[in-house]
């Protein structure tokens, strides 16, 4: 039994000594899809985001504990403006929509000369902040406005991606990556306030299926 414990300890020590870290940042374009990018107005239970092409970035740390496989944690954010014309000719938004991810999971690492190929499948919390939408209208000299406010939506989500890195130096790499982020986010406590002559406030909730395709360029340090 003792010799097996010694062999196991030696094996773990060899893995630890050969373990490698990678950390870096990426930035690029964010292409919305699913309900998040749909331009048609929503039903009572499904919310469409009317999100437009935007920007994204992420930061990550990976720990490769065996030759091909490792674990990674990642924070990412997507910033997309809103096509307010879907809400009406006189609609305006308080800003853009933001989708953030807090993820962890395995990644695969293959090295071929100065090229490194990484594939990842991460899961965790996806959070969506949607701007306040204001609509105004006038009829028979009476002006009214409707303000729709949205709570932050949180749900489990995932990110699947692949990256090709070229090592320009022994520890410095430049990488091109493609990721897909997906989640079903519930917006609870959404309120709509009519500030017209018949003022009232209604609270509803709705689900938005988020799909985002990301194309990124980034820098990494591999130790």
Phi, psi and omega in degrees: 000321182297320182292330176291321178295321178295317180296318179296319179296320179294321179294315179296322179295321179294322177295318181296319181293329181267359182298147181232146176253147169224135174214151184185184179226148178228155173212152181178210183257149180242116183252107183284148176215190183055210180297328183300323181258000182290139184265343179287148178294161192272162168272183183290335184250343181239130185251125176262138190270340183054032181284144180252173178306134183218204183238158178216160173207161175207159173229141186214159173224128179238146180234110181267106187260348169227165191310323185247345191236144178209184177239147185222143169243144186214139169244133180220158179215143176237133178240116183231132175284167186247137175278090186290344179297338176294337181268348181137161184295332183252025181271149176219155181243148180285350181170205178256176176269146179231130175241122181242152182229139175235101196232156176210148178168185183277155171220149181256138187228122178232132180247130177228102184056240180268004178259141173233132179248126180235133174236139184224153172220103187245151177222158179161212184270130172243130184237135182236127174247122183249139185289163174285133181252127178247133178234138178231150179210159179222134180214126181054040177078003179255122181258134177226158178222146178238127181244121180252119180247143186237134174285166176288131178261132181233143179195167173290142178213179183216163174222122175244132184200168177220145182221142172246123181246139173250124183275103181281343174214179186299328181238356185254127181233150173246127187235143171251127184226156174229125180233156170231127179251131180223146178191156170249106186259134175259125174263112179253146178077021175294130183238141177238122182246124176262114183264021180277197182296337178247065188296134176200162179232132178238141177246132180222178174219155181202160181253141175231120175280118182261129172226128181223125173261127183243135172239121191228158172232135184206174178243145179219155173245123179247120182246000000 
